[in-house]
Amino acid sequence: MQQPTGTLSDDRAQAFRPVEGGNELQSGEKLLVEAYAAIWIILFAMIFLSWRRQKQIDQRIDALEAAVQKARADAGQGTS
């Protein structure tokens, strides 16, 4: 007795059938090392960009402090 075509597609969707001739396997260890390497690269990039941004902020604060000191010195000379 033959099965209806509807059950064949349902059976195929739920059953594991290995693909034959597929050579696209990668080692789990290799994938793990690649994932850790990607995470470390992203982390170092974030730290480097944060360090650079902080350096720019420090330079801007120094410039503002110098401008405030100059303004105070100019204001002190004008009142004396």
Buried (B, 14 or more C-beta within 10 A) or exposed (E): EEEEEEEEEEEEEEEEEEEEEEEEEEEEEEEEEEEEEEEEEEEEEEEEEEEEEEEEEEEEEEEEEEEEEEEEEEEEEEEE
